[in-house]
Amino acid sequence: SCYLRPLVFYGTGSMGLNPAGATCHTIMATWEWGAYLGEEGVANGIRVAVSSWRRISHDSFIPAAKGTGQYLNSVMAKQEALRNGYDEAVLLNAEGQVSEGSGENLFAVQGDRVLTPPLSAGILDGITRNSVIELLSDDGYTVVEKDLLRSDLYISDELFFTGTAAEVTPIREVDDRPVGVGKPGPVTKRAQELFMGVVRGENERYSDWLESV
């Protein structure tokens, strides 16, 4: 499989912070792609830590936009997590609520509900996130957009990330605390099955989500 990344940027203009009048360019990058957080992580879950870095707020930028500059925030959180022996970071927002991973949206399973932070928590409006919400809802699960606290990460039955690169990746440990029984749970596995079924063209119901190349 491969990863496609479109980039739209200003260029060939005068030096400075005002892009007015500069030419807008679009490029498409593509390269071979495996499991972003590792095949082991996809199968058995990853270890994450809550970052000391806070997610960029609505007062500073547009968190829902995939703006290149704001990824410096994600880079700092990711490097901190790796230095401390974890696979990925979870960022809180300025209010102390759970926002997202350094490059992924987050879902929590509590009882019979699947919870995910709302856009107001400073998250990226992820395509994979929206796809998983629809897939699980259509499959009979109750999916709720809800503000989550750090403590919710510790008491949830299951946690998983979603993203273009991460796809659906289970989280087995947060801040050295096991999530649920310490391995991917049934809802996470079902989300993986549903999502990958669509990606591989095995589910005709969502065939309009795909573009043949």
N, C-alpha and C positions, 0 to 999 in steps of 0.2 A: 504494500500500500504506500501511498505518498501523502504529503502534506502540502496544501496550497495556501499561500499567504499573499493576498493582494495588499499593496501599499500605495496610498495616495498622499502626495506631498507637494509642497511648493518648492520651486527651484528657479535658477537662472534669473535672479532679480538682484536688487541692491542689497548690500549687507545691512542687517539690522533686524528689529523685531516686528516690523510692519510688513506683512506679506502682500499688501495691496499692489496689484499690477504684476505680481510674479506669476510665472507660468505654472499651472498645475500639472503634475505628472502622475501617471499610474504605472506601476510595475507589478508583475506577478512572479513570485518566487515559488519554486517547487523542489522537493527533495524526498528521498526515501524516508519512510517513517515507521518506527516500531512503537512499542508501548512507552509513552512519555515518562511515566513513573515506574517503568520496569514491568516485565512479565510477571515477576514474583509478586509485585504490588497489586497487579490486576487480579491475580489468582487468590492471594492470601491477605491483602490489605497492606496499607502503609502506616508508618509512624509519623505523627505530626506534632507540632508544638505551636502554642499561641505566641505570636510574635510580639516583641516589644515595640515594633513599628506599627503605627495606626494607619488605617486605610485613608487615602486622600478624601477629604470631605467635599460636600456640595459647595461649600464656601470657597474652595480652592480650585476646583476644576469640575468636570462633568463625569462622575465615576462610571455612569452607564455607557459612556463613549469609549471606544477602543483607541484611545489616543496614545501615540508612541511615547511621548514624554512622561506620562504618568507611570509607565512601566518601571521607571527608576525606583519607585516606591515598592514595587513587587520584587525587584532585584535585591534590594536591601533585606527584605523579609526572607526571601529564599536563601540568600547566602548565610544569614544568621542561623536559619534552621539547619542547613547542611553543616555549618561549622560546629553546631552543638549535637550532631549525630542523628538528626531527624531527616525524613525524606521530603517534607514539605512544611509550609507554614500556614497558619490560619490567622488572618488579620481581623482585629476588632476595629470599629469605627470610633469617632471622637466621643461618642456617647457610651462607649464600652459594650456595645452590642456586636454580635458576630456579624462580620461582613462576608468574607470569602477567603479562598486560598490565594496564593501569590499569582496563580494563573487559572483558577478554577472556581466555579460556583459550588456551594455546599448544601447538602441535604441531611436532615436528621430524621430518624424514625423513632417515634415515641408512641408505644402502644399500637393502636390501629390508624395512626395518622402519620403522614409524611410531611415534614416541615421544611421550609426553605426561607431564608431571609428575603424580604421584599426589596424592590429597587431603592426605596428610601433609606435602606441600610448602607448605601454606597457601593452596591455591587454592579458588576458588568451585566448588562441585559443579554445574557448568553443565549445563543441559538441552541446549544446542546441542552442547557437548563430548560428552556421553553419546550424543547422536544420531549425531554424526560417527564416534565409535568404533564404534558398531553398524553404521552404513552401510558403513564401510571394511572392517570385519571380514567382513560378509556378502558383500562384493565380492571377498574373497580376500586382502586385505592383512593382514599381521601387525602388530597394534597392541599396544604394550606400555606400561604405566604404569611409569615409571622416573624416578628422580631425575636431573636434568640440571644440569650445571655451566655457568657462563658461557661457558667455552671450547667447549661443545657447540653454542652458538649460532653460533660462528664456523666450525665444521667441518661443519655439517649441509648436506645437499644441497638441502633445502627447509625453509622455516619458514612457518607460517601461524597466524593467529588464528581463534578461533571465538567466537561470542557471539550473544545475541538481537539486538543492534543490529548487530554487525559481520558476522553470518552467517559466511561463510568468506572471510577477507581474506588474500591472500598478503603475505609480508614479503620484500622484495627486498634490504634492506640493514640491517645491525646495526652500530652504532658506526662508521659510515662504511666498513664492510667488506661487499662484495657477498655475498649468500647464493647459493651454487651458481653458476649462470651469470648471476645478477643479474636474473632474471625468473621469473615463476611456473612451477613445474615440473609434470610430469605427474600426480603424486599430488595436489598442491594443486588442479589443474584438475579432477581426478576427484572430489575431495571437494566442490568447488563444484557440479559437475554433479549429483552424487547428492543433496546437500542441497537445492538449489533445485528439483530434480525433485519431492521430497517436499513442499516448501513450496507449490509451485504445483499440487499435487494430480495430478501426472503419473505417480506411481508407486503403483499399487494395493496393492502389497505392504505399504506403510506408511500406508495410508489411515486406520487407527485412531489415528494420531498427530494427525490434524486434527480440528478442530471447526468445522462450518459455521456461519457467522453471516450 
